[in-house]
């Protein structure tokens, strides 16, 4: 099934960290982080690394979908499970170093 795009429910705003954020029509907060300043050579390098990680990202998507299928039920909606998954991943992957930009 093809996912439908999320429609912003409110005007995008900049949060305290300088990220562009908005509330979607599903009630969740979406963060559009600022892109790093890159020159053309760096853009090519970044694109090559992203392409190299494409298969692994597809695996992650599959695993996340499997996890959602397994944990969702009458007492845990898919949207609640997805919010739990995303917040858990963000906490697990955030190094907590204040010098690093937010995820």
N, C-alpha and C positions, 0 to 999 in steps of 0.2 A: 504494500500500500504506500502510495506517495504521500510524504508529509506535506501538510499545508503550511505556508509561511505564517509566522506570528505577526499579527497586526499590532502596532503600538497602541496602547490604550491612553497614553498621555504623551505630551511633548517630551522629546529627549532632553535631558539635562546633564550637566557635568557634576559628578560627585566630588567629595572632598579630596580624592586621590587624582582628580583630573580626568577620570574615565567618562566617556559618554555613556549614559545609561538611560533605559526606558522601561516602563512597565508594559508587558504584553497583555493582549486581551485574555490570556489565560491566568492573569494575576501574578505572574512571576516577574522578577526584576532581571533584565538583560543588560549585560555590560559589554560595550563595544570599546575595548581597550585601545589606547592610542598606538599607532604603528611607530616603530622606531624610525629615526631618521636614517635613511640609507641612500648611498649613492648607487649609480647603475651597476657597478661591479658587485656591490654587496647584494643588490636585489637578485642578480643572477645566481649568486652563491646560495642565498636563502631559498630561492625557487628550486634549485637542485636538491637541497636538503629536504625540502617539503615533498618533492617528487619521490625521493628515496624512501621516505617514511610512509608513503601512500598505502602500501599493502598492510603495514602494521596498523595504521589507523583504521583500515577496513576491518581488520581482526578485532580491534577494540570496539568498534561499532557493533559487530556481531556478538561479542561477549556481553556488552551492555544490554543489547536487545534480549539475549538469553536470560540474563539476570532479571530484567524487568518481567519477562514472561513467568519466571519461576516465583517471584515474590509477590506479584500482584494477586489480589483476591478480593473477596467481599469486605475485608477489614482494612485493605490498603489499595487505594486507587492507583491507576497507572501514573497520573500526574503527581501524586504524593510520592510514589516510589521514585519517579524521575527526579523530583526535587531532592529527595534524600540521596540518591546516587550522585547527582552533580555536586551537592554541597560536601558529601563525603570525599569525593575525588579531589575537590578543590582543597579541602583541609589536608588530605594525605599528600598531595603534590606540592603544596605551598611550603617552601623552605623556611618560612618565618623570618627571613633575614630582612630587616628594615631597609637595607641598602638596595635590595632588589625591587624592581617595579612590580606592582600587583599583577596577579594572573588575570 
